[in-house]
């Protein structure tokens, strides 16, 4: 699925945010962006956001399992 919206840039910025306040500012930017969309664009935005989040969560889960399996058990 090719994305019309650049969720990854918000995601990377939030991961690299210096503190919670910076994360809040980034979240507000995304909310403001959404508020500026037309009613016709909002369903596509929501669908693409869900797809992005599921993909990222799946990737993180895979990374976690790979790391966990490499940690020696006592």
Secondary structure, DSSP 8 states (H G I E B T S, - for coil): ---SS-HHHHHHHHHT-SSHHHHHHHHHHHHHHHHTS-HHHHHHHHHHHHHHHHHHHHHHHHHHHHHHHTS---
